[in-house]
Each structure stands twice: as structure tokens, then as C-alpha cells.
Amino acid sequence: MCACVSVVAESGVPCLPSSMKSNDQTALRPLRITPRLRRLLAMAIKEDVGSGDVTSQATVPAAQEGVGSILAREAGILCGVDVARAVMRLVDPGVKVEIRVRDGEEIGRNVEIARLYGKMRSILAAERIMLNFLQHLSGVATLTRRYVDLFRELGSGVRVTDTRKTTPLWRELERHAVRAGGGINHRFALYDMYLIKNNHVDAAGGVGEALRRVWKSNPRRRLRVAVETRNIAEVREALEVGADLVLLDNMRRSQMRRAVEILAGRVQTEATGGVSLRRARALASLPVDRVSIGALTHSAPALDIALRVRRAGV
């Protein structure tokens, strides 16, 4: 998460659409398949394969070798190749996986993403799980890139960030997909940042009181503090008591502009609440630091990716 100034401290491939032309991929690190992720992937395989792929067992000889090609059927931003490889290794470590494109790279229609060599039954057993992850994560990365490039093309320096509106248990992967698309990550969960939401404000009796209670529980500034505001009065309260990040929630553009003027660079600002591509275009002229978009992870359309197999030697 980006550093901020604290108020308390006084502070043959078809061309991709232009909306996918970002080159800001230098910060993307390869996804590490942790023991936790490996356990979750094993559970996904157990859910789908169960006691065995009865169709492949009936139609494909056990010894038959095959070659599989994972292909993009539309342009986008790729994400999920390391997950797909991990799935294949869990199904059958004897299948060789050659990755042709890396996460965060642009792909066009008919681009080969990866090639698989090994037992045909194993490739077919892993097919749907690999494709489910590749399609969903690439969809998240592609939608994120559309937002990132929209702001850039409109001359805005705003950063695009995700939210906690993720698929339960798969947040780590979806956050990686956001980064693959050029976005940044918000807090991971409830424990690594104070984020006073509107319900907290209402329960505490106001923005100021909620912030005072948070600072009392966080005297050494162990965690950063953010607060949602719904109007200019709440923005002023946040400024008076202090916060690291002020979220401008579902405000009109004129309200957001006024809020940024009041905060005067002493705290980071974030526009939030129902940010569609259309609304993002309208927000691009505002001097906010970042925009959080739940749709990146909860509403991204899957990218069309397929597997094609052939018998080895054919």
C-alpha cells in the first residue's frame, strides 16, 4: 500500500484495444504458491475430480500420451499461469508444463499461453480447474487494466485500488490479478488496517468519535487509519481528529472537489462507491489520490481461454 502523509503528524497477434496499452508492469512479482494455496488447490481438485474422471477413463487409454495447448480466444491481460501450473502438478507431477506468456502480459486472440506434455487423462482431469482460474483471474486483470489506462489516457495520476469484495478464500489470487492489471491493493483483511466504515461511524456516534476511539486503541500508530466520509461535515471532522486516508464515499463531484480543497494535501484521498467505467471517466478530473473499485474482483467478466489437446506424435 502506498505511503501517505498523516494529518496527525501534520501532515500474429491482433492489436489490443488502446484501453489495454499500459506498460506499468515493472512492480509485478511472480505469484508464490504458498502451502496454504496448495492446500486450497488440492481441495478444488478433489471437488472436481473426486473418485475419478469417469468419461476420460472410458474413452482414453491409461497409457495414452497427449499434448495440450492453452489458448486465448480473446485479447486481454493474462493472469493465473502459475496457478494453472500448480494445479497440473498436483493432478500429475509427471506432466511437463511449458509457460509461453507470463502474468501481466498482453495477449491477443489465438495466442498460446502454455503447452502441456504428458498423460492425456491427467491433462483432461486438470483442464476445467486450470481454465477456471485462468479465465477469472485474467478477467480481473483485464478489467483493472481498462480502468488504469482510462485514467492515464485522461491525464489523471489517480491510482486504481481493489477492495475486500473478493471470492472467499481466493482473495490472495484476486489481489495478484489486480496487480497484474496495473492496480494496487487495499488492506488485505480486517486485521491489517483500521478502516472506519459508515456503519462504524453510525455505531460510534460520528466520524470524530470513531476516530478518537481508534487512535486510543492505536497509540503507537502500529496500523494505518482510514475513514469513510459521506459529506463535507464528516470530512472536516476527519481533518480535525486525524487520519491517514479519507475515503470520499458516494459523493458528488462538486463535494469531492471541495473535500480535497479542505484536506489540502495533508491526507491521502480516495474516491469510492459504485465506480463504473462511466463514473471513472467523470472522476478523472478530480485531484484525488486513488479510486477504489469493488467491481474489479466481484464483477469482472471472464476472459475466454480454452484448452485443445491432441495425441502425442499426431
Secondary structure, 3 states (H helix, E strand, C coil): CCCCCCCCCCCCCCCCCHHHCCCCCCCCCCCCCCHHHHHHHHHHHHHHHCCCCHHHHHHCCCCCEEEEEEEECCCEECCCHHHHHHHHHHHCCCCEEEECCCCCCEECCCCEEEEEEEEHHHHHHHHHHHHHHHHHHHHHHHHHHHHHHHHHHCCCCCEEECCCCCCCCCHHHHHHHHHHCCCECCCCCCCCCEEECHHHHHHHCCHHHHHHHHHHHCCCCCCCEEEEECCHHHHHHHHHHCCCEEEEECCCHHHHHHHHHHHCCCCEEEEECCCCHHHHHHHCCCCCCEEECCHHHHCCCCCCEEEEEEECCC
